[in-house]
Amino acid sequence: MQFEAAWSASGATCVARTRYDIDDGSGQRLVPSCFAALPTCGGLDDAAAGGAVLANKSSVTSIAACE
């Protein structure tokens, strides 16, 4: 399990990575726009500085993009 994201009462405050590695079928990795719009944080210290009150870890899973 690796640090994934941090959260406040308003939602995600920052992300380190996505939970799913999404492949578009041609080998390109897709990043959801909601994640791309958030600042990057490397761990709990970064997250707390951004106002986070909760953080989570997860395992990375590879999936194909939805059609």
C-alpha positions in Angstrom: 0.0 0.0 0.0 1.2 3.5 -0.9 0.1 7.0 0.0 -2.6 8.0 -2.5 -4.4 11.2 -1.5 -5.4 13.5 1.4 -8.9 14.8 2.2 -10.7 17.7 3.9 -14.4 18.1 4.6 -14.6 19.6 1.1 -13.0 16.7 -0.7 -9.6 15.8 -1.9 -6.9 18.4 -1.2 -4.0 16.7 -3.0 -3.0 13.5 -4.6 0.2 11.5 -4.9 -1.0 9.1 -7.6 -4.1 7.5 -8.9 -5.4 4.2 -7.6 -5.8 2.8 -11.1 -3.3 3.0 -13.9 -5.7 3.4 -16.9 -4.4 2.5 -20.3 -6.2 4.0 -23.3 -5.5 0.9 -25.4 -2.6 2.4 -27.3 -0.2 2.3 -24.3 -0.9 5.9 -23.1 -1.7 6.4 -19.5 -4.9 8.4 -18.8 -5.2 10.7 -15.8 -8.7 11.7 -14.8 -9.2 15.5 -15.1 -10.4 15.7 -11.5 -7.0 14.4 -10.4 -5.0 16.5 -12.8 -6.5 19.6 -11.3 -5.4 18.9 -7.8 -2.0 19.7 -6.3 0.5 16.9 -5.8 1.5 15.8 -2.3 4.1 13.3 -1.4 2.9 12.3 2.1 1.2 13.3 5.3 3.4 16.4 6.0 2.5 17.9 2.6 -1.2 17.0 3.0 -1.5 18.6 6.5 0.1 21.8 5.2 -2.8 21.9 2.7 -5.5 21.5 5.3 -6.1 17.8 5.0 -7.6 16.0 8.0 -7.6 12.4 6.5 -5.3 10.5 4.2 -5.4 7.1 2.5 -3.1 4.5 1.1 -4.0 2.0 -1.7 -2.5 -0.5 -4.0 -2.1 0.3 -7.7 -4.3 -1.7 -10.1 -4.0 -1.6 -13.9 -7.3 -1.4 -15.9 -8.3 -0.7 -19.4 -10.1 2.6 -20.2 -13.9 2.5 -20.4 -15.3 2.4 -23.9 
